[in-house]
Amino acid sequence: MRTSRFALLAGIVYLALGILGLIPAALVPPPMVAPPTKFALLYGYRLGLFPVNILHTALNLVVGALGLAAWSGRMSSMRYARALAWLFGAAAVMGMLPLLNTTFGVMPLHAHNIWLHAITTLAAAYVGWRERRRTVADRRQRMMPVAQERRFGLVDRREHFGGMSAA
């Protein structure tokens, strides 16, 4: 999978999760054993699985928007994938630690968020750091003789817009 396609997929998924976190009907009240958070606005379990509050939802919206920006070329999709791997890797580890599973009472990272963040980390790390060598798409970067370019129907680089040069 190309990094731009990964950025599009991650952007759509996390934007949808963020929008879903803003809908109160999609949130189930947290159980009594759930760790409390200081930000109780829209605090609940999204679809009954993922604990979220308004800050977690905002983070999902930002990650989704940045994913769409990386897909459109406004930012590097490789840097987006690598940053996503670091961010969600840290979130997955923090979710497993009892002291940090609510980010000091600010944002819930426990329960099913751990495996969601771990899967996102693995996918982003694979896409962001894999070695892939491609041929350069720009014809000027390839070392091809002019006669061979003409044989393949490519325009001579000395001619402007396929026509005769001014000189």
VOBA-1610 file (N, C-alpha, C; in pm, whole numbers, padded with zeros to 5 digits, always signed):
BEGIN
Met+00084-00117+00000Met+00000+00000+00000Met+00089+00124+00000Arg+00054+00218-00083Arg+00129+00342-00088Arg+00097+00428+00034Thr+00189+00515+00069Thr+00168+00597+00188Thr+00052+00694+00170Ser+00028+00740+00048Ser-00084+00831+00027Ser-00217+00758+00046Arg-00225+00634+00002Arg-00348+00557+00023Arg-00368+00526+00171Phe-00260+00497+00242Phe-00271+00475+00386Phe-00319+00602+00454Ala-00266+00717+00414Ala-00307+00844+00475Ala-00456+00868+00449Leu-00503+00835+00329Leu-00645+00852+00299Leu-00729+00759+00385Leu-00690+00632+00394Leu-00765+00536+00472Leu-00767+00573+00621Ala-00650+00605+00676Ala-00643+00644+00817Ala-00720+00774+00841Gly-00711+00867+00748Gly-00783+00993+00762Gly-00933+00973+00764Ile-00984+00890+00676Ile-01129+00866+00672Ile-01174+00793+00798Val-01099+00691+00840Val-01138+00613+00957Val-01138+00701+01083Tyr-01032+00776+01105Tyr-01024+00856+01226Tyr-01115+00978+01221Leu-01142+01031+01103Leu-01240+01139+01093Leu-01380+01086+01124Ala-01411+00966+01075Ala-01541+00905+01105Ala-01553+00873+01254Leu-01445+00822+01315Leu-01448+00795+01459Leu-01465+00924+01538Gly-01402+01031+01493Gly-01416+01159+01561Gly-01556+01215+01550Ile-01616+01206+01432Ile-01753+01254+01414Ile-01849+01168+01495Leu-01824+01039+01497Leu-01909+00948+01574Leu-01899+00977+01724Gly-01784+01023+01769Gly-01767+01060+01910Gly-01841+01187+01948Leu-01881+01267+01851Leu-01956+01389+01878Leu-02106+01365+01886Ile-02150+01247+01847Ile-02292+01214+01848Ile-02325+01146+01980Pro-02404+01209+02065Pro-02433+01149+02196Pro-02506+01015+02187Ala-02583+00992+02083Ala-02655+00865+02070Ala-02561+00749+02044Ala-02439+00775+01997Ala-02342+00669+01969Ala-02257+00636+02092Leu-02279+00709+02202Leu-02202+00688+02324Leu-02285+00615+02429Val-02223+00514+02488Val-02284+00440+02599Val-02221+00494+02727Pro-02300+00516+02832Pro-02239+00565+02957Pro-02132+00469+03008Pro-02025+00523+03067Pro-01917+00435+03114Pro-01964+00350+03232Pro-01908+00229+03245Pro-01945+00146+03359Pro-01890+00205+03489Met-01936+00151+03599Met-01895+00203+03730Met-01747+00179+03757Val-01689+00077+03698Val-01548+00045+03724Val-01453+00121+03632Ala-01507+00201+03540Ala-01421+00277+03448Ala-01348+00387+03524Pro-01222+00411+03490Pro-01147+00518+03558Pro-01209+00654+03527Pro-01219+00740+03627Pro-01279+00872+03603Pro-01181+00964+03529Thr-01239+01059+03458Thr-01158+01160+03390Thr-01202+01299+03436Lys-01112+01395+03423Lys-01143+01532+03462Lys-01235+01598+03361Phe-01224+01558+03234Phe-01309+01612+03129Phe-01422+01514+03104Ala-01537+01540+03165Ala-01650+01448+03155Ala-01744+01484+03040Leu-01711+01588+02964Leu-01796+01627+02852Leu-01788+01520+02743Leu-01902+01465+02706Leu-01913+01356+02608Leu-01827+01236+02646Tyr-01817+01209+02776Tyr-01741+01093+02821Tyr-01831+00972+02816Gly-01789+00872+02743Gly-01864+00748+02731Gly-01787+00649+02647Tyr-01852+00541+02616Tyr-01790+00437+02533Tyr-01853+00444+02394Arg-01772+00479+02295Arg-01819+00488+02158Arg-01855+00348+02110Leu-01979+00332+02067Leu-02033+00204+02022Leu-02022+00097+02131Gly-02010+00139+02253Gly-01999+00047+02365Gly-01862-00016+02381Leu-01763+00023+02300Leu-01631-00040+02303Leu-01518+00053+02342Phe-01511+00169+02280Phe-01395+00257+02292Phe-01426+00374+02385Pro-01356+00386+02499Pro-01380+00500+02587Pro-01327+00629+02525Val-01413+00730+02520Val-01375+00859+02462Val-01432+00972+02548Asn-01374+01087+02534Asn-01432+01212+02584Asn-01408+01317+02476Ile-01436+01440+02506Ile-01427+01544+02404Ile-01284+01564+02354Leu-01185+01549+02442Leu-01045+01566+02399Leu-01000+01451+02310His-01042+01330+02343His-01008+01213+02260His-01075+01226+02124Thr-01198+01273+02122Thr-01269+01295+01997Thr-01201+01403+01914Ala-01155+01509+01979Ala-01084+01616+01907Ala-00953+01563+01848Leu-00883+01478+01923Leu-00760+01417+01871Leu-00790+01331+01748Asn-00898+01254+01753Asn-00936+01174+01637Asn-00969+01261+01516Leu-01037+01372+01539Leu-01069+01463+01428Leu-00943+01525+01368Val-00849+01564+01452Val-00724+01623+01403Val-00643+01520+01325Val-00633+01397+01377Val-00559+01291+01307Val-00625+01262+01172Gly-00759+01260+01169Gly-00829+01237+01044Gly-00809+01350+00944Ala-00816+01473+00990Ala-00795+01587+00900Ala-00653+01591+00847Leu-00555+01560+00932Leu-00416+01556+00885Leu-00395+01442+00785Gly-00465+01331+00804Gly-00456+01221+00709Gly-00507+01262+00572Leu-00618+01334+00568Leu-00669+01381+00440Leu-00577+01486+00378Ala-00514+01567+00462Ala-00418+01666+00412Ala-00294+01596+00355Ala-00251+01488+00419Ala-00136+01413+00368Ala-00171+01342+00238Trp-00292+01294+00227Trp-00334+01227+00104Trp-00340+01326-00013Ser-00386+01449+00014Ser-00399+01547-00093Ser-00266+01608-00133Gly-00160+01582-00058Gly-00029+01634-00094Gly+00007+01762-00022Arg-00074+01810+00068Arg-00043+01932+00141Arg+00067+01911+00243Met+00088+01784+00282Met+00198+01750+00370Met+00248+01612+00330Ser+00361+01572+00379Ser+00422+01445+00342Ser+00345+01330+00403Ser+00301+01237+00320Ser+00227+01122+00372Ser+00320+01026+00446Met+00447+01023+00410Met+00542+00938+00482Met+00565+00993+00624Arg+00579+01124+00636Arg+00594+01184+00769Arg+00467+01165+00852Tyr+00352+01172+00786Tyr+00226+01149+00857Tyr+00221+01007+00912Ala+00258+00909+00831Ala+00256+00770+00876Ala+00354+00748+00990Arg+00471+00806+00981Arg+00570+00790+01088Arg+00525+00859+01216Ala+00470+00977+01205Ala+00421+01047+01324Ala+00303+00973+01386Leu+00218+00916+01302Leu+00106+00837+01352Leu+00156+00714+01427Ala+00261+00652+01376Ala+00317+00534+01444Ala+00371+00572+01581Trp+00441+00682+01592Trp+00494+00725+01721Trp+00381+00766+01817Leu+00285+00844+01767Leu+00177+00894+01852Leu+00092+00779+01907Phe+00046+00692+01819Phe-00042+00585+01865Phe+00035+00473+01933Gly+00164+00459+01905Gly+00246+00364+01981Gly+00257+00407+02125Ala+00280+00536+02146Ala+00286+00589+02282Ala+00149+00577+02350Ala+00042+00601+02275Ala-00092+00591+02333Ala-00125+00447+02371Ala-00082+00350+02291Ala-00108+00209+02324Ala-00032+00167+02449Val+00093+00210+02461Val+00171+00177+02581Val+00113+00247+02703Met+00074+00374+02688Met+00015+00447+02800Met-00116+00384+02844Gly-00192+00329+02750Gly-00319+00266+02785Gly-00302+00140+02867Met-00186+00077+02859Met-00161-00045+02936Met-00112-00017+03077Leu-00064+00102+03103Leu-00011+00137+03235Leu-00123+00195+03322Pro-00140+00144+03444Pro-00251+00191+03528Pro-00248+00340+03559Leu-00131+00397+03577Leu-00123+00538+03611Leu-00152+00627+03490Leu-00118+00580+03370Leu-00130+00663+03251Leu-00248+00625+03162Asn-00332+00529+03203Asn-00438+00485+03112Asn-00547+00589+03090Thr-00547+00695+03169Thr-00637+00807+03141Thr-00558+00935+03116Thr-00432+00924+03086Thr-00342+01039+03062Thr-00356+01140+03176Phe-00332+01090+03297Phe-00342+01169+03420Phe-00482+01228+03438Gly-00584+01154+03399Gly-00722+01196+03418Gly-00776+01287+03310Val-00704+01304+03200Val-00746+01396+03095Val-00818+01325+02980Met-00760+01217+02930Met-00812+01150+02811Met-00805+00999+02830Pro-00915+00926+02810Pro-00912+00781+02831Pro-00839+00708+02718Leu-00746+00621+02755Leu-00670+00542+02658Leu-00677+00392+02687His-00764+00351+02776His-00769+00213+02821His-00871+00132+02739Ala-00894+00011+02781Ala-00992-00083+02725Ala-00959-00115+02578His-01056-00105+02490His-01036-00143+02350His-00954-00041+02272Asn-00931+00076+02328Asn-00844+00174+02261Asn-00702+00120+02247Ile-00661+00031+02336Ile-00524-00021+02332Ile-00500-00097+02203Trp-00588-00190+02170Trp-00564-00269+02048Trp-00588-00185+01923Leu-00682-00089+01926Leu-00701-00001+01810Leu-00576+00081+01784His-00518+00135+01890His-00396+00214+01875His-00278+00126+01835Ala-00272+00003+01886Ala-00163-00087+01849Ala-00171-00127+01701Ile-00290-00156+01651Ile-00306-00192+01510Ile-00271-00073+01422Thr-00315+00046+01462Thr-00280+00166+01386Thr-00130+00189+01385Thr-00065+00164+01499Thr+00080+00180+01509Thr+00152+00084+01415Leu+00112-00041+01416Leu+00179-00141+01330Leu+00160-00108+01182Ala+00039-00070+01144Ala+00013-00037+01004Ala+00090+00088+00962Ala+00089+00190+01047Ala+00159+00315+01013Ala+00309+00293+01009Ala+00362+00212+01100Ala+00506+00185+01099Ala+00546+00107+00975Tyr+00465+00011+00936Tyr+00495-00067+00815Tyr+00497+00024+00692Val+00395+00107+00680Val+00386+00193+00562Val+00490+00304+00566Gly+00516+00359+00684Gly+00607+00473+00695Gly+00753+00440+00682Trp+00794+00319+00724Trp+00937+00288+00725Trp+00979+00175+00631Arg+00892+00128+00549Arg+00936+00020+00460Arg+01024+00077+00349Glu+01114-00007+00304Glu+01203+00034+00196Glu+01135+00005+00064Arg+01121+00104-00018Arg+01060+00083-00148Arg+01131+00172-00247Arg+01192+00111-00340Arg+01264+00187-00443Arg+01182+00184-00571Arg+01157+00300-00623Arg+01080+00312-00746Arg+01163+00385-00850Thr+01128+00365-00973Thr+01193+00441-01077Thr+01142+00584-01070Val+01226+00674-01104Val+01189+00814-01099Val+01093+00842-01214Ala+00983+00908-01182Ala+00879+00932-01282Ala+00918+01044-01379Asp+01005+01133-01339Asp+01042+01244-01423Asp+01138+01196-01532Arg+01103+01222-01656Arg+01182+01176-01770Arg+01321+01237-01771Arg+01334+01357-01717Arg+01465+01423-01719Arg+01562+01358-01623Gln+01512+01287-01523Gln+01598+01223-01426Gln+01650+01088-01475Arg+01581+01028-01571Arg+01627+00900-01624Arg+01740+00924-01723Met+01833+00836-01727Met+01945+00848-01819Met+01911+00771-01947Met+01837+00835-02036Met+01796+00771-02159Met+01843+00857-02276Pro+01910+00799-02371Pro+01955+00877-02487Pro+01837+00935-02564Val+01863+01048-02631Val+01758+01116-02705Val+01703+01028-02815Ala+01788+00952-02883Ala+01740+00865-02991Ala+01644+00760-02938Gln+01671+00709-02820Gln+01582+00608-02762Gln+01451+00673-02717Glu+01457+00799-02672Glu+01335+00869-02635Glu+01246+00887-02756Arg+01305+00920-02870Arg+01225+00937-02992Arg+01164+00805-03036Arg+01237+00697-03016Arg+01185+00567-03054Arg+01062+00531-02970Phe+01061+00572-02844Phe+00946+00545-02757Phe+00837+00650-02770Gly+00854+00749-02855Gly+00753+00850-02876Gly+00759+00964-02776Leu+00868+00978-02704Leu+00880+01087-02608Leu+00932+01211-02680Val+00891+01325-02632Val+00930+01451-02694Val+01075+01481-02658Asp+01148+01534-02754Asp+01287+01573-02730Asp+01290+01683-02625Arg+01380+01670-02529Arg+01381+01767-02419Arg+01429+01904-02463Arg+01487+01916-02580Arg+01530+02048-02629Arg+01414+02123-02692Glu+01307+02054-02726Glu+01191+02118-02787Glu+01094+02160-02677His+01035+02275-02695His+00941+02325-02596His+00800+02287-02635Phe+00728+02225-02546Phe+00590+02185-02565Phe+00572+02098-02689Gly+00671+02021-02725Gly+00658+01928-02837Gly+00680+01992-02973Gly+00707+02120-02977Gly+00725+02187-03106Gly+00873+02217-03131Met+00898+02299-03226Met+01036+02335-03260Met+01087+02437-03159Ser+01216+02430-03135Ser+01275+02525-03040Ser+01289+02661-03105Ala+01304+02763-03023Ala+01312+02901-03073Ala+01445+02929-03140Ala+01547+02854-03109Ala+01679+02883-03162Ala+01701+02833-03301
//
